[in-house]
Amino acid sequence: MKRDISFLPVEGVQVVIARKLTELNQYDWQVFLINQNDVAIRNVFVTSKGYGFSDQTQQQSQTTSTLRHYFEGLQPGEHVVVETIMPDVFHLNNQYWVSYYIGDQIFDKKFIFVPDSITEQNLIQIQELGLEGILHA
């Protein structure tokens, strides 16, 4: 049962939405998972979905498909591209639910980028990626 599982707080794992300039001089936005821990994480499972309203009147709800991603593991300091994200969904809550193991202990956390948080004015330099992006820790 879920109540019998001990969930420790997630530390050292970050989700970043970053952009890079393409050869066509346009931005390609990608979601990255970064392991900042001193130990490897394994059996990494990420589900992603967007939800919210399709316009500012908040009359029409909108939900994206739920996508699931699996990675065998990430070494200390390693990062991986989870998926590409389109600017068309930046007005939604963009949720990334990350689960992984360190040893026999499971860790689990939802990272939610709230509507319109993925904007030009919120970009910072993400050293680990060498890209500009929005960091969620």
For each residue, the residues with C-beta under 8 A, 3 or more apart:
1: 4 5
2: 5
3:
4: 1
5: 1 2 106
6: 105
7: 106 107 108
8: 105 107
9:
10: 13 98 107 108 109
11: 37
12: 35 36 37 38
13: 10 33 34 35 36 37 41 98 100 107 109
14: 33 34 36 135 136 137
15: 31 32 33 34 82 96 98 111 136
16: 31 32 33 34 79 126 129 133 134 135 136
17: 29 30 31 32 85 94 113 118 133 134 136
18: 29 30 32 126 129 131 132 133 134
19: 27 28 29 30 123 131 132 133
20: 27 28 30 131
21: 25 26 27 28
22: 25 26 27 28
23:
24:
25: 21 22
26: 21 22
27: 19 20 21 22
28: 19 20 21 22 84
29: 17 18 19 84 85 86 87 118
30: 17 18 19 20 81 82 83 84 85
31: 15 16 17 48 81 82 83 84 85 96
32: 15 16 17 18 79 80 81 82 126 129 133
33: 13 14 15 16 44 46 71 74 79 80 82 96 98
34: 13 14 15 16 78 79 128 129
35: 12 13 40 41 74 75 76 77 78 79
36: 12 13 14 76 77 128
37: 11 12 13 40 41 76 102
38: 12 76
39: 76 102
40: 35 37 73 74 75 76 102
41: 13 35 37 44 73 74 100 101 102 107
42: 72 73 100 101 102
43: 70 72 73 100 101
44: 33 41 70 71 72 73 74 98 99 100
45: 68 69 70 98 99 100
46: 33 68 69 70 71 82 96 97 98 99
47: 66 67 68 69 96 97
48: 31 66 67 69 82 83 94 95 96 97
49: 63 64 65 66 67 94 95
50: 62 63 64 89 92 93 94 95
51: 61 62 63 64 92 93 95
52: 61 62 91 92 93 115
53: 56 57 58 59 60 61 62 91 92
54: 60 61 62 91
55: 58 59 60
56: 53
57: 53 60
58: 53 55
59: 53 55
60: 53 54 55 57
61: 51 52 53 54
62: 50 51 52 53 54 92
63: 49 50 51
64: 49 50 51 89 92
65: 49
66: 47 48 49
67: 47 48 49 83
68: 45 46 47
69: 45 46 47 48 82 83
70: 43 44 45 46
71: 33 44 46 74 80
72: 42 43 44
73: 40 41 42 43 44
74: 33 35 40 41 44 71 78 79 80
75: 35 40 78
76: 35 36 37 38 39 40
77: 35 36 128
78: 34 35 74 75
79: 16 32 33 34 35 74 128 129
80: 32 33 71 74
81: 30 31 32 84
82: 15 30 31 32 33 46 48 69 96
83: 30 31 48 67 69
84: 28 29 30 31 81
85: 17 29 30 31 89 90 94
86: 29 89
87: 29 90 118
88:
89: 50 64 85 86 92 94
90: 85 87 94 115 116 118 119
91: 52 53 54 115 116
92: 50 51 52 53 62 64 89 115
93: 50 51 52 112 113 114 115
94: 17 48 49 50 85 89 90 112 113 118
95: 48 49 50 51 110 111 112 113
96: 15 31 33 46 47 48 82 110 111 112 136
97: 46 47 48 108 109 110 111
98: 10 13 15 33 44 45 46 107 108 109 110 111
99: 44 45 46 106 107 108
100: 13 41 42 43 44 45 106 107
101: 41 42 43 104 105 106 107
102: 37 39 40 41 42 105 107
103:
104: 101
105: 6 8 101 102
106: 5 7 99 100 101
107: 7 8 10 13 41 98 99 100 101 102
108: 7 10 97 98 99
109: 10 13 97 98
110: 95 96 97 98
111: 15 95 96 97 98 136
112: 93 94 95 96 136
113: 17 93 94 95 117 118 134 136
114: 93 117
115: 52 90 91 92 93
116: 90 91 119
117: 113 114 122 134
118: 17 29 87 90 94 113 122 134
119: 90 116 122 123
120: 123
121:
122: 117 118 119 134
123: 19 119 120 132 133 134
124: 132 133 134 135
125: 131 132
126: 16 18 32 129 130 131 132 133 135
127: 130
128: 34 36 77 79
129: 16 18 32 34 79 126 133
130: 126 127
131: 18 19 20 125 126
132: 18 19 123 124 125 126
133: 16 17 18 19 32 123 124 126 129
134: 16 17 18 113 117 118 122 123 124
135: 14 16 124 126
136: 14 15 16 17 96 111 112 113
137: 14
